[in-house]
Amino acid sequence: MHICVLGQGYVGLPLAVRAAEVGHTVTGYEPDRTRCAALAAGSSYVEDIGDSRLGAVLDSGAYRASSDPQDLKGFDVAVITVPTPLTDRAPDLSCVRDAGRVLAEWIEPGATVVLESTTHPGTTRDVLIPLLEEGSGLVAGRDFHVGFSPERIDPGNADWRLENTPKIVAGLTEGCLRRVKGFYDTVTEVTVPASGLEEAELAKVFENTYRHVNIALVNELSRMAHTLGVDVWHTLELAATKPFGFTKFQPGPGVGGHCLPIDPVYLSHHVKARHGQTFRLIELAQDINESQPDYVVRRLQDALSRRFRRSVHGARVLALGAAYKPGTSDARQSPAVEVTDRLRAMGADVTVVDPYLPDTDGGRRDIPFGAGTDTVDGFDAVVLLTPHAEFDLGRLAAEAAYVLDTRGVMPAAPHIERL
């Protein structure tokens, strides 16, 4: 089939490449011309897709990147994988709307359109379908097929990839569901049919809400344990020995990436806007997790004052990690970035090291995401924010004057504190 994937980012590019590998002819639509040119030259900016893998589907002719909407003509299946960010702390569906308008012009009878972008229940039915029908003059469910299939991409996860992660699929009608499932059966090992569009949309935002709430719980637990003088990390290890009724989550400097800081807000905002009800657990979890970078800074401030009788202002701090999780360059909504922002605002001299981010600016001009540093000598403190495997933690423990480990990956020692 001719497959069009709108948006060639962390979600869209792996899907497009996988579809090309299994035999489809794929157009990766990317309106960012700089990105499009990089893909056309065989240069991938998504870690999960190496240059060699991208080059193979380019060389075979099965995949091409394009910023020209006319290349969408004649598609059998079009998948929308565009960002759904927050603007002024409210859901922003402008990219979904733009994609729907662009796509509508090229819908032909029998074609299938699938939304993968994470959003609140009702988006496919109430936002996307009217745009597709208006622009095409066709009727969804009768003339063309529409579905929703939430993305479950976990950047840097070598165990759970697109092809072996169960894929939820939903359709406007039974016929739509069959078409959507038929496509995803060719690119994934397991498809899970949903009874309706809204159930699939809600399942996605709930998956991330579940993690968000539980991370907030252990983040608050870590604060209380510190106040009580109790080792929260050992406490969690003990609790995790229970073989039923418990899932281990760990504290950290906050939550990052596109999903956790954003997706639960889509659900809580939608419930409040449509029905005037408050999703109290989501809002509480948001408050806790958003305040976690401030808590990290306070812990460092207390340590510098207690150990060295000095303030954060003027202190030399080495921040290890800028990405929101280890093994990736994804710094979207990264709490590590927020911590370094706050330290700099307080007058600290902060050096940031992250082997996955470029030497230039990593997308943020105010933070020098360096490629590395040769020594920890001369730094008053080290804050371990993202535990990339490339960091030599043994050497860090031996040479650093003081380490604040926000991830609990280093053994406790007189000069090492875990969050």
Summary of the structure (lengths in Angstrom):
residues: 419
radius of gyration: 23.2
end to end distance: 51.4
largest distance: 73.0
contacts: 1428
relative contact order: 0.08
helix: 40%
strand: 15%
